[in-house]
Amino acid sequence: MVTRKKLAEIAEAEAQRCFHGSVMQTEHNLHPIISPFPWFDIEEADRKWCAAFVYYCCLKAGFKIPIRPTECRSCNLAGCGAWEELAIADENIMYIRDSNFAPEAGDIVLYDRVWIDVEHDHIGIVIENKADSIIAAEGNLNNVSGVIERKKDSHIRAYIRLPDDYEYENGG
């Protein structure tokens, strides 16, 4: 069975594998993350692979989602905005913009203004919910994957909850 709990476990393990872009004069190891997106070369992906990491983890967990669902008008699932477009348009997915919402392990978290001053500029997968923070697995934490604790504040834009056994159907 494909579950959000399994997604959280996979995301935490994959984040700790230390995927990275070009950092400290080392060759990147992002091939598994960007390979579903054949047009996404390393130069383009470098420092912009957080959403591709989420997609990679979803695939490893067994969720069946195409690279570019029809609901994604602005880009494919290598972009944070596409995740939001999919969640809003697909009635099978919960999209929650409520600061009082209690996320669960395996929920996807969209952030605003984490790296640059724009909306939905970062994304991760919730590992644990705490009173005032979340623990999240993320790709592209300064171009390295990792697990991080983030305060529940204005940087959290929304949560996306895929149902267990989610399988994309054309047009949501």
GIRA-V952930 format. One record per residue. SS is DSSP state (helix for helix, strand for strand, loop for the rest). PHI is phi in whole degrees, -180 to 180 (999 if undefined). PSI is psi as a letter, one per 30 degrees, with the letter a starting at -180 (999 if undefined). Layout:
SS_PHI_PSI / SS_PHI_PSI
//
This chain:
loop_999_k / loop_-89_k / loop_-132_l / helix_-66_e / helix_-60_e / helix_-64_e / helix_-60_e / helix_-62_e / helix_-63_e / helix_-66_e / helix_-61_e / helix_-64_e / helix_-64_e / helix_-68_e / helix_-63_e / loop_-82_f / loop_-75_f / loop_62_h / loop_-64_k / strand_-157_l / loop_-86_a / loop_-77_j / loop_-135_k / loop_45_h / loop_55_h / loop_-111_l / loop_-73_k / loop_-63_l / loop_-128_h / loop_-88_g / helix_-51_e / helix_-63_e / helix_-77_e / helix_-95_f / loop_-61_e / loop_-65_f / loop_-112_i / loop_-59_f / loop_-88_f / loop_-92_i / loop_-80_l / helix_-62_e / helix_-64_e / helix_-73_e / helix_-76_e / loop_-52_k / loop_70_g / loop_-141_h / loop_-119_g / helix_-63_e / helix_-71_e / helix_-64_e / helix_-63_e / helix_-61_e / helix_-62_e / helix_-57_e / helix_-67_e / helix_-61_e / helix_-63_e / helix_-62_e / helix_-77_f / loop_106_g / loop_-68_k / strand_-107_j / loop_-136_k / loop_-71_l / loop_-60_e / loop_-137_i / loop_-59_l / loop_-61_f / loop_-71_f / loop_-86_j / loop_-86_e / loop_-83_e / loop_-169_a / loop_-101_a / loop_-75_g / loop_-86_g / loop_-119_k / helix_-60_e / helix_-61_e / helix_-66_e / helix_-61_e / helix_-67_e / helix_-59_e / helix_-62_e / helix_-64_e / helix_-70_e / helix_-85_f / loop_-92_j / loop_-66_f / loop_-84_f / loop_-108_k / strand_-86_k / strand_-120_j / strand_-123_j / loop_-118_i / loop_-141_j / loop_-67_f / loop_-93_f / loop_-66_k / loop_-101_j / loop_-67_l / loop_-121_l / loop_-56_k / loop_97_f / loop_-72_k / strand_-95_k / strand_-115_k / strand_-100_k / strand_-116_l / loop_-113_k / loop_52_h / loop_-85_e / loop_-105_e / loop_-136_l / loop_-82_i / loop_-139_l / loop_-71_l / loop_33_i / loop_-97_g / strand_-156_l / strand_-154_l / strand_-156_a / strand_-124_k / strand_-67_k / strand_-102_e / strand_-153_k / strand_-104_k / loop_-118_l / loop_-57_e / loop_-118_g / strand_-153_l / strand_-127_l / strand_-102_k / strand_-132_k / strand_-93_k / strand_-139_k / loop_-94_l / loop_63_h / loop_-86_j / loop_55_h / loop_77_g / strand_-136_k / loop_-79_l / strand_-179_l / strand_-112_k / strand_-139_k / strand_-98_k / strand_-125_k / strand_-66_k / loop_-82_j / loop_-144_a / loop_-67_f / loop_-74_f / strand_-82_j / strand_-83_e / strand_-168_l / strand_-119_k / strand_-121_k / strand_-118_j / loop_-77_k / loop_-71_l / loop_-55_k / loop_64_g / loop_-60_k / strand_-136_j / loop_-61_k / loop_-117_k / loop_-47_k / loop_82_g / loop_71_999
//
